[in-house]
Amino acid sequence: MNYFTNNHVEERRVAEEKEDEEDEEGNENDMEAWERAYAEDRSWESLQEDESGLLRPIDNDGVQHAQYRRRLRNLSAASAASRIQKGLIRYLYIVIDLSRAASERDFKPSRMAVVAKHVEAFIREFFDQNPLSHIGLVTIKDGVAQCLTDLGGSPDSHIKALMGQLSCSGDSSLQNALDLVEGYLCGIPSYGHREVLLLYSALTTCDPGDVMETIKKCKRSKIRCSVIGLSAEVFVCKHLCQETGGSYTIALNEFHFKDLLLEHAPPPPAIAEFAVGNLIKMGFPQRAAEGVVSICSCHKEAKVGGGYICPRCKARVCELPTECRICGLTLVSSPHLARSYHHLFPITPFEELSLALLNSSRHKLQKTCFGCQQSLVPSGNRPGLRVACPKCKQHFCLDCDIYIHESLHNCPGCESLRHSKTVNNIE
């Protein structure tokens, strides 16, 4: 009798667990996308305790560094596959969809807010990696494409113009946007790489004519068009990217959208039929004297001090890089050329040392990071993560690894060896 009673109790317990699981699944299906993200995160379950039983912060450095190194390996593999020509002087128009679809709230707090936030970061990152390039902003609203800013090299002016026009209404028109940017980019010199990046929220396009003819016109004008969608895949956007050699991706969430957007910051490989070598005449202007009143050729108004003087026509410009409005000479500074150099010869990715090597007593490991001189000795019994340059064999911490590859673009160990060899040769 007890045997049957125990079986009955066990069956009831299993049935109740199944009902609870079904209720949880039903609640998850009723949740919005952003609510499921928080429910699946459950970050409180990842809290860790130290030896004394107190809570300690969650260490995500290892996870972030693994993601960074995976992206770095992908970029290195793509660069090492063959000698790839890249466009260092880029003319990019960012087309932002501000139709009513951009007001949807599947991205927190809205698609428009997320796009504006990450476009601001993208513009600064773009000019940091492409100091000789130019950006222009175009918005789509009420079926009309409007140019917010012309092609220029000032990130602050683009960001200020964008933040003043954040409102959504009407339908989106892909054809009107492509016609507008094609008219601006068709006059770009042959050495400039013409690109369009569309941040598209809508599922439809309200066009006055045949958008396929406009796509053919963009292809003839050698304009690379890429699209990042914030909703489902749209055939006309995919066709546009395939015809012009761009990329079409769909953002799954805000973090995915940020990663997709920043992938367009480094110079893309040049299309073979468009990659034509050219000699470009450039001028290196001097800083204007302080306190001198002169008329600015950019804004067509008198300004006191600052700015730069064109070496050919002596006209005053406010910022670099730019093109002189009077004589048409490309004006840059030597640091701009130096910062563009690392895309041609990227630094080799560092090798992560294995745990077996770190725990081995036969190998004498460096105790400090060669870059920042911080200690690399692991705390407690947990081995510390470190990387080593495959050429000079110097060890670096994770922060220096990221800084060297993303900002410095030179290995301090290799540079010190090169400097010591030069000194020895002189002696």
C-alpha positions in Angstrom: 0.0 0.0 0.0 2.9 2.4 0.8 4.4 1.6 -2.6 1.3 2.8 -4.5 1.0 5.8 -2.2 4.7 6.8 -2.9 4.2 6.4 -6.7 1.1 8.6 -6.6 2.9 11.3 -4.7 5.8 11.2 -7.2 3.4 11.4 -10.2 1.7 14.5 -8.7 5.1 16.1 -8.1 6.2 15.5 -11.7 2.8 16.9 -13.0 3.1 20.0 -10.9 6.7 20.6 -12.2 5.4 20.3 -15.8 2.6 22.8 -15.1 5.1 25.3 -13.6 7.4 24.9 -16.7 4.4 25.5 -19.0 3.4 28.6 -17.1 6.9 30.0 -17.3 7.0 29.3 -21.1 3.7 31.0 -21.5 4.9 34.1 -19.5 8.0 34.3 -21.7 5.9 34.1 -24.9 3.8 37.0 -23.6 6.9 39.1 -22.9 8.3 41.8 -25.2 11.7 41.3 -26.7 13.4 43.7 -24.3 11.7 42.0 -21.3 13.0 38.6 -22.4 16.5 40.0 -22.6 16.3 41.0 -18.9 14.7 37.7 -18.0 17.3 35.6 -19.7 20.1 37.7 -18.4 19.5 36.8 -14.7 22.8 38.5 -13.8 22.0 38.1 -10.0 22.8 34.4 -10.4 26.3 35.1 -11.6 27.4 36.8 -8.3 30.5 35.4 -6.8 31.8 35.2 -3.2 35.3 35.7 -2.0 37.1 33.7 0.7 35.4 35.7 3.5 31.9 35.1 2.1 31.4 38.7 0.8 30.1 39.4 -2.7 32.7 40.5 -5.2 32.2 42.2 -8.6 31.7 40.0 -11.6 34.8 39.9 -13.7 33.9 40.1 -17.3 37.4 41.1 -18.6 38.1 37.5 -19.8 34.8 37.4 -21.7 35.3 40.8 -23.3 38.8 40.0 -24.2 37.8 36.7 -25.8 35.3 38.6 -28.0 37.8 41.2 -28.9 40.4 38.6 -29.9 37.9 36.7 -32.0 37.1 39.9 -33.9 40.8 40.7 -34.3 41.5 37.2 -35.6 38.8 37.6 -38.2 40.2 40.9 -39.4 43.7 39.5 -39.5 42.6 36.4 -41.4 40.8 38.6 -44.0 43.9 40.9 -44.3 46.3 37.9 -44.6 44.3 36.1 -47.3 45.8 38.3 -50.0 47.2 41.7 -50.6 44.0 43.8 -50.3 43.8 47.4 -51.5 41.8 49.5 -49.1 40.2 52.9 -49.6 41.9 55.3 -47.3 40.0 58.4 -48.6 36.4 57.6 -48.2 33.3 59.7 -48.9 30.5 58.2 -46.8 26.8 59.2 -46.6 24.9 57.8 -43.6 21.2 57.6 -44.4 19.0 57.4 -41.3 15.4 56.2 -41.6 13.2 58.5 -39.5 9.9 57.2 -40.7 7.2 56.2 -38.3 8.8 52.7 -38.2 11.7 54.3 -36.3 9.4 55.1 -33.4 8.8 51.4 -32.6 9.8 50.4 -29.1 11.3 46.9 -29.7 14.6 48.6 -29.1 14.8 50.4 -25.7 13.6 53.1 -25.5 13.0 53.3 -29.3 14.7 52.5 -32.5 15.3 56.2 -33.2 17.0 56.7 -29.8 19.3 53.7 -30.2 20.3 54.7 -33.7 21.1 58.3 -32.7 23.2 57.1 -29.7 25.3 54.7 -31.7 25.6 56.9 -34.8 27.2 59.5 -32.6 29.8 56.9 -31.4 30.3 55.6 -34.9 31.0 59.1 -36.3 33.8 59.7 -33.8 35.2 56.2 -34.3 35.1 56.7 -38.1 37.1 59.8 -38.1 39.6 58.3 -35.6 40.2 55.4 -38.0 39.8 57.4 -41.3 41.3 60.9 -40.7 41.4 61.7 -44.4 37.7 60.7 -45.0 34.5 62.7 -45.1 30.9 62.0 -43.8 27.6 63.4 -44.7 24.2 62.8 -43.1 20.8 62.2 -44.8 17.5 61.5 -43.2 14.3 59.9 -44.7 11.0 61.2 -43.4 7.5 61.7 -44.9 8.6 60.0 -48.1 11.3 62.7 -48.6 15.1 62.5 -48.3 16.7 65.5 -46.7 20.4 66.3 -46.5 21.3 67.3 -42.9 25.0 67.9 -43.4 27.3 68.0 -46.5 30.4 65.9 -46.8 32.9 67.2 -44.1 35.5 66.1 -41.6 34.1 67.7 -38.4 32.4 65.1 -36.2 30.9 67.7 -33.9 29.0 69.5 -36.6 27.5 66.2 -37.8 26.5 65.2 -34.3 25.0 68.6 -33.5 22.9 68.5 -36.7 21.6 65.0 -36.1 20.6 65.6 -32.5 18.5 68.6 -33.6 16.4 66.6 -36.1 15.3 63.6 -34.1 11.6 63.2 -34.9 9.7 60.4 -36.7 6.8 60.7 -39.1 5.5 59.4 -42.4 6.8 56.7 -44.7 10.3 55.8 -45.9 11.5 56.2 -49.5 14.6 54.3 -50.5 14.6 55.6 -54.0 14.6 59.3 -53.0 17.5 58.7 -50.6 19.5 56.9 -53.2 18.8 59.6 -55.8 19.9 62.3 -53.4 23.2 60.7 -52.4 24.0 59.6 -55.9 23.8 63.2 -57.0 26.2 64.3 -54.3 28.7 61.4 -54.8 28.9 61.3 -58.6 31.1 64.4 -58.5 33.7 62.8 -56.1 37.2 62.4 -57.6 38.1 59.0 -58.9 40.6 58.4 -56.0 37.8 58.7 -53.4 35.8 55.7 -52.4 32.0 56.4 -52.6 30.0 54.7 -49.9 26.4 54.8 -48.6 25.3 53.2 -45.2 21.6 53.0 -44.7 20.1 52.4 -41.2 16.7 51.2 -42.2 13.8 50.6 -39.9 10.9 50.3 -42.2 9.6 47.1 -44.0 8.4 49.0 -47.0 9.5 51.9 -49.3 7.2 54.5 -50.9 8.9 55.4 -54.1 7.9 57.8 -56.9 9.4 55.7 -59.7 11.3 52.4 -60.4 13.8 51.9 -57.6 15.5 49.1 -59.6 16.6 51.8 -62.1 18.0 53.9 -59.3 20.0 50.9 -58.0 21.5 50.4 -61.5 22.4 54.1 -61.6 24.3 53.7 -58.2 26.1 50.7 -59.6 27.2 52.6 -62.7 28.4 55.5 -60.4 30.6 53.0 -58.4 28.8 53.6 -55.1 29.0 50.8 -52.5 25.7 50.6 -50.6 25.4 48.8 -47.3 22.3 48.4 -45.2 21.8 47.6 -41.5 18.1 46.7 -40.9 16.3 47.1 -37.6 13.4 44.9 -38.6 13.0 41.9 -40.9 14.9 41.4 -44.1 13.6 43.4 -47.1 14.2 42.1 -50.6 15.0 45.5 -52.2 17.6 46.3 -49.6 19.3 42.9 -50.1 19.2 43.4 -53.9 20.8 46.9 -53.5 23.7 45.5 -51.5 24.3 42.6 -53.8 24.3 44.8 -56.9 26.7 47.5 -55.4 29.0 45.2 -53.5 27.9 46.2 -50.0 26.7 44.2 -47.0 23.2 43.6 -45.7 22.8 42.7 -42.0 19.9 42.6 -39.5 20.4 43.8 -35.9 19.0 41.4 -33.4 19.3 43.8 -30.4 21.1 47.0 -29.4 24.5 45.4 -28.7 24.3 43.5 -32.0 23.4 46.8 -33.8 26.5 48.5 -32.2 28.8 45.7 -33.4 27.3 45.8 -37.0 27.7 49.5 -37.2 31.3 49.7 -35.9 32.2 47.0 -38.5 31.9 49.8 -41.1 34.4 52.1 -39.4 37.6 50.4 -40.8 38.3 50.9 -44.5 36.7 48.1 -46.6 38.5 46.3 -49.3 38.3 48.1 -52.6 36.3 46.5 -55.4 38.8 45.2 -58.0 37.2 47.0 -61.0 37.1 50.3 -59.0 40.6 50.1 -57.5 42.6 52.5 -59.6 45.9 53.9 -58.4 46.1 57.7 -58.4 48.6 60.4 -57.4 46.9 62.9 -55.2 48.2 66.5 -54.8 47.9 67.6 -51.2 48.8 70.7 -49.2 50.0 70.9 -45.7 48.7 74.2 -44.3 50.3 76.2 -41.4 48.4 77.3 -38.4 47.2 80.9 -38.7 48.5 83.5 -36.4 46.5 84.4 -33.3 44.7 87.7 -33.2 44.6 88.2 -37.0 41.3 88.9 -38.6 40.6 87.0 -41.8 37.6 85.8 -43.8 36.9 82.1 -43.5 36.3 80.4 -46.8 34.3 77.7 -45.1 31.7 79.9 -43.4 32.2 83.0 -45.5 32.5 85.3 -42.5 35.2 87.2 -40.7 36.9 85.3 -37.8 39.7 86.3 -35.4 42.7 84.0 -35.1 43.0 80.3 -35.4 42.3 78.3 -38.5 44.8 77.2 -41.2 46.2 79.0 -44.3 46.1 77.2 -47.6 49.7 77.0 -49.0 48.5 77.6 -52.6 45.9 80.5 -52.5 46.4 81.7 -48.9 42.7 81.2 -48.1 41.7 80.5 -44.5 40.0 77.2 -43.5 38.7 76.3 -40.0 39.6 72.6 -39.8 41.5 69.7 -41.3 41.2 67.6 -43.4 39.2 69.5 -46.0 39.2 70.8 -49.5 40.0 74.4 -50.2 36.9 76.2 -51.4 39.0 78.6 -53.5 41.6 76.5 -55.3 40.3 72.9 -54.7 43.5 71.7 -53.1 43.2 68.8 -50.6 44.4 70.1 -47.2 45.7 67.6 -44.6 48.2 67.5 -41.8 51.0 65.0 -41.4 49.4 63.2 -38.4 46.4 62.4 -40.6 48.6 60.6 -43.0 50.4 58.8 -40.2 47.2 57.6 -38.7 46.0 56.2 -42.0 49.2 54.2 -42.4 48.3 51.4 -40.0 45.5 50.1 -42.2 48.1 49.3 -44.9 50.4 47.3 -42.5 48.3 46.1 -39.5 50.1 44.9 -36.4 50.3 41.1 -36.0 47.8 39.8 -33.4 49.4 38.8 -30.1 49.4 35.2 -29.0 47.6 34.2 -25.8 49.8 32.1 -23.5 48.3 28.8 -22.5 47.5 27.8 -18.9 50.0 24.9 -19.1 52.8 27.4 -19.9 51.7 29.7 -17.2 51.6 26.9 -14.6 54.9 25.4 -15.7 57.9 25.9 -13.4 60.4 25.2 -16.1 59.7 28.5 -18.0 60.8 31.8 -16.5 57.9 34.2 -17.2 58.1 38.0 -17.2 56.7 39.5 -14.0 55.6 42.8 -15.4 53.8 44.0 -18.5 56.3 45.4 -21.1 53.8 48.2 -21.9 52.5 49.6 -18.7 54.9 47.9 -16.2 52.0 46.6 -14.1 52.5 43.3 -12.4 51.5 40.2 -14.3 52.0 37.9 -11.3 48.7 36.1 -10.7 46.8 36.8 -7.4 46.2 33.7 -5.4 46.3 30.3 -7.2 44.5 31.6 -10.3 46.8 32.1 -13.3 46.6 35.5 -14.9 45.9 36.0 -18.5 48.6 37.5 -20.6 49.6 37.7 -24.3 53.0 37.8 -26.1 54.1 39.4 -29.3 55.1 36.6 -31.8 58.1 38.7 -33.0 59.7 40.3 -30.0 58.4 37.7 -27.5 57.5 40.5 -24.9 54.5 39.9 -22.6 51.6 42.3 -22.3 48.5 42.6 -20.2 45.0 42.5 -21.8 44.5 46.2 -21.5 47.8 47.0 -23.3 46.9 44.4 -25.9 43.7 46.2 -26.8 45.3 49.6 -26.6 48.2 48.5 -28.9 45.9 47.1 -31.6 43.1 49.6 -31.5 44.9 52.9 -30.8 48.7 52.7 -30.8 49.1 50.4 -33.9 52.8 49.7 -33.0 54.3 47.1 -30.7 56.5 48.8 -28.0 58.7 45.7 -27.8 59.4 45.6 -31.6 60.0 49.4 -31.7 62.5 49.2 -28.8 64.4 46.4 -30.5 64.5 48.4 -33.7 65.8 51.5 -31.8 68.5 49.5 -30.0 69.8 48.1 -33.3 70.0 51.6 -34.7 71.9 52.8 -31.7 74.3 49.9 -31.9 74.9 50.5 -35.6 75.7 54.2 -35.0 78.2 53.2 -32.2 
